[in-house]
Each structure stands twice: as C-alpha cells, then as structure tokens.
Amino acid sequence: MVFDFIKDIPELSRLYRSCCEAEMLLEVSPSLSATASRTAMESIVRLVYYSVVGKAMMSLSLIHISEP
C-alpha cells in the first residue's frame, strides 16, 4: 500500500484507514474509492487546520471549518 509509511503513527490512524480503503476500492468500485479519498482528504485538511489554528475540528465538516 502507498500509505504504509503512516500506519504506525497513532495520530494518523483515521487517515491511514481512509487511504487504505480508497486504494482497495480503486479497481472494484471507483465511485466508492472517490468517497474514501474525499474522507482521507478531509482528514488531512483537519490535521493542517489543527496544526495552524490549534483547535481540534475533527467533528466539523469542511464547510464549517471554512466559515469565518
């Protein structure tokens, strides 16, 4: 798997699961793979937001994070 380099980092377990799911689904169901990819991307955005702003936003959607 492409994302095996993050599998042993506890803080990235959610991201790792989403990335692995997207990879596994790619050939079987591209549309489900796209959904899993979006979930992974949202996790990355939340991690970046947390590192910059210092607030945990894991429960909010990207729309709520981007609102002023």
Stockholm file with secondary structure:
# STOCKHOLM 1.0

chainA/1-68         MVFDFIKDIPELSRLYRSCCEAEMLLEVSPSLSATASRTAMESIVRLVYYSVVGKAMMSLSLIHISEP
#=GR chainA/1-68 SS CTTGGGTTCGGGHHHHHHHHHHHHHTTTCHHHHHHHHHHHHHHHHHHHHHHHHCCCCTTSCHHHHHCC
#=GC SS_cons        CTTGGGTTCGGGHHHHHHHHHHHHHTTTCHHHHHHHHHHHHHHHHHHHHHHHHCCCCTTSCHHHHHCC
//
